Amino acid sequence: MDNRRLCGEPELIADYACAVGENPLWNATEKKLLWTDITGGLLFRYDPEDDKHERVYSGRPVGGFTIQQNGSLLLFKDRGTITCWNGLEEITVVSEIPAERNLRFNDVIADPAGRVFCGTYTDGLKGRLYRLDIDGSLTMILDGIGCSNGMAFTPDRTGFFYTDSFAHSIYRFDFDEETGELRNQTVFYRVPESLGFPDGCSVDAEGHLWFALWGGSAIVRLDPKGGLEATISMPARKITSLTFGGADYKQIYVTSEGGATRAGSDPLAGALFRVKSSIEGKPEFRSRISIQHNSDGQQ
């Protein structure tokens, strides 16, 4: 597919020079975009209607978040801590996961039933993938992960994509919506080490997987069989994640990393960008986690 027909030119939306800009997520109710600066513990919001953006939260590192069914945000932080923030108060859902005291969450996603798959990471240590069930209980799904990253579901809800950036691989699992179980892991796509690392991802309405190419200044579209279909150049080197938004879900919002150490060769590192697409995306699922439950560790 001709890249020029697939997407327009990237445009700068907001430049907060995020150290680790991540987890862009469209809030369809508010018609606004949310994203995080992980290590800064910051959340931002962008309103495309009036083209204004602002910082809305400051606290401990937020490695990822989901939107709850009632509109509050479920924040996945450092030390395995999970809280629920409604804009006024913050309630602890999981106080700490003992095995994650030296790690932080890194990328999360709500599944069709309202559970949340959440990965952990830190430099020099192996991470894990957990499933947070609706009752607040945690189950470890995968261990020994280099850098737990982007996740997405196929449009028919039977497949699950999962990224281990340090393995340069995006995996595909069979997904059971009723139980939340993952089975039959296969390599869906492997990124050559010379091109960069696969990072955050999203699936469009046609079932094609898009992923951010960290270190490769691009977002990439794969066909449903894992074939490379398009590479869209971006104006920052360390592209971290992307999501579809807007009234028609044809606006691709893209985050980046490196604002804390940006150099002349990468002047927009850490900024948020938008790419207008001819392809429609699909809404992400909302989490339905009980905030009354309080747990100290995994199941």
N, C-alpha and C positions, 0 to 999 in steps of 0.2 A: 504494500500500500504506500502511496505517495505521502511522505510525512507532511507535506504542505497542505494536503487535503485532509489529513487526519487531525492536525492541530495547528493553531495559529502560533505566533511568536510569543515566548514567555514574557510576562510583564511583572514588574516589581509591585508588590502590594503593600508590604510593611517591612521595615528594616530595624529590628530591635537588636541586631548583632547577637543573636542567640548563640550561646556556647554549644548547645545541642538542641536545635529546633527539631521538634518531632510531633508525632501523633495528631496530624491535622484531622479534624472530625467535623462534619457538617451537622448543625442542629437544625433540622427541618422545621421544628416548631417555632423557633425564634428567627429562622432564616438567616443564621449567622454562622461563621466558621470559628472554631476553637482550635488552639494548638498550644504546645508546651515548650518551654526551655527546660530540659530535664535537670541539668545540674544547677541551674539557677533557681529551681523550685518555683517557676513562674508559669502562669496561664495567661493567654491572650485571647482576645475576641475581635473579629472583623465583621463589620456590617456592610455588605456590598451595596445596599440600598442608598446609603449616604456616604459610602466610601470612607468610613471612619474605623479606626482600630484603637484598642486600649488594653492595658494590663488589668486583669480582673482578680488575680490570686497571687499570693506570695507565701512561701512556706518551705518545707523540706523538699528535697528533690522529688519530682513527679515524673516517673518513667513512662507513664501512660495513664489513660483514663477512658471511661465509658460514660455514656449518658444513660441514667436510670429511666425507667418507664415514667416516673413522676417529674422528670426534668432535672433532678439533682445530678451531681457528678460523682462518680466513684473514682477516687484517686489512688493510684498504685505507686508507692513511694520507695524509699530506701529501707533496708533492714527487714523487708518483707511486711511492711506496714500497709494496710489498706484502710482508707477513710471515705466517708461520704460527706460531701460538701454541698449545701443548698444555696450558697451565696451569702448566708448569714452565720451559720454555725457548722462545725465539723464534728462528725461522730465517728468513732473508731469502730471498724467492722472486724479487722484482724489486727491485733496489737503488734505482733511480731512473729515471724517464722524463724525459729532458732537456727535452722540451716542457712538462712539468708542474711544473717546479721552483718556480714561483710560485703553483701551484694545489694543491688537495687533492681527494681523491676525495670524492664525494657521492652516496650511494646505490648499491648494487650488488645483483645477483641471480644466483643459479646457475640454469643452464638444465637441461632434462631430461637432457642428456648429461654434465653436470658441468662445463661451461665456466662462466665468469662474465662477465656484462656489467657494466661499471663506468664510471661517468661522473665527470667532474671539473668543478670550479667554484671561483671566488673572486670577490670583489667587483671589478667593473670590468674583468674579463677574460673572454673567451669560452672556454667549456669544450668538452670532447669526450666522445664515447662510445667506449669500447674493448671488445673481446672478448678475454678471457684464455682461451686454449685449454689443454687438459689438459696439454700438454707445457711450459706456462709461457710460450709465445710470445704476444705482444700484437699485435692488429690494430686500427687505428683505423677505426671504423665511421661516425661522424658528427663534423663539425667545426662551429665557429661557434655553439655552444649557449649560450643565455643562462644557464640554471641547470639542469644535468642533474639529474633527480630520479626519481620513482617509476617502477618497472617491474613488469610482471606478464605471465604467460603464460595463454592461454586453456586451458580444461580439455582440449581435444582436441590441444593442443600445436602448433597450426598458426598461432596468432596471438600477437603480442607487442605489449604496450602500453608506451609510453615517454613520459615527461613532461618538457617544457621549461617550468619554472615561469614564467620571464620572458616567454615567448611566450603564457602563459595557456592552453596547449594540451596535451592528451593525444593522442598519435598512436597509430595502429595500423599494424603491419607484418604482412605474411605472413612466417612463420618456418619455416625448413627445419631440422628437428631433426637431420638427418644431417650437415649441413655447418655449421650455426650461422649461416647467411646470413639477412639481413633484406632484404625487397623490398616494393615497392608501398606506400610511406608515404602515409597519409591522415590527416586530422584526425578523430579519434573524438569529441572533446568539447572545446569551448572555454569557459573560465570567464570571465564578464563581469568586467572589471577592477574594477568597483565592489564585487564580492563577495569578492575575495581572489585567492590563487594556488593552483593545484593542486600538491600535494606528493606524499608517498609514497602507494603504492596496493597493493591486493591483489585477487585474484579469488576469488569464492566458488564452491562446488560447482555452482551453477546457471549459472555463466558470467557473472555480473554483476560489474562492476568497482566497487570501493569506493576512494575516494581521500580524503586529508586536505585540508581547505581551510584553508591558512595565511592568517591574517588574518581568517578568517570564522567562527571558533569552531565548527567542524562537521566531521563526516565525511559523505560523500555516496555514495549508491549509484546506479549507472547500469545500465540494462538492456543486453543484448548488442548492441543497435543504437545505443547512445549516448544513449538517452533518460533524462532525469532521473526517478528513481523515488522517492528518499527523501533527506531531509537530516536528520541527527541532531545536535542541538545538544550542544556540549561545554563544560565549565567552564574553558576557557582559550582565548585568542584565536588564538595561533599554533600550530595543530595541524600536526604535521609528518609523521606516518606512522601506519600501523596494520597489524596482522597478526592472523590467526585462530590460536587455540590452545586448550588444554584437551584432555581426553580425547576429547571429541566435536567439537572444533574449532568450538564455538559461543560461545567467549569472544573478543571483539575487544579486543585491547590497543592503546592509542593513546598516542603520545608527543607532547610539545609543546616549545616553545622559549621562551626569554625569562627564564629563572630568574636570570640574572646581572644583569638590569636590571628585574626585576619591580616593578610599581607597584601601588598600592591598587586600581586598576581591573582588574587581572589578577593576583590574589593566588596563583593556582595555576600560573602560567607556569612551564614546565620540568618539570612533574610527569608521572607515568605514570598512565593511567586504564584502566579495564576497562568494557566494555559487554557485557552478556549478550544474545545474539542468538537468534532463532528459526531463523536461516539457518545452515547448516553451511558452514564454510570448507573449504580443502584444504591439505595440507602443502606447504611450500615444498621445492624440490629441494635436494639437497646438492651441494657442489662436489667435484671429483675432480682437483684440480690437483696436479701433481708438485712436491714441495718440493725436489727435488734440483736442479732447473733454476735457473739464476741468470742473469738477463738485465739489460742496462743500458738497454734502450730498446725501442721498438716494432718490429714486424716490418717 
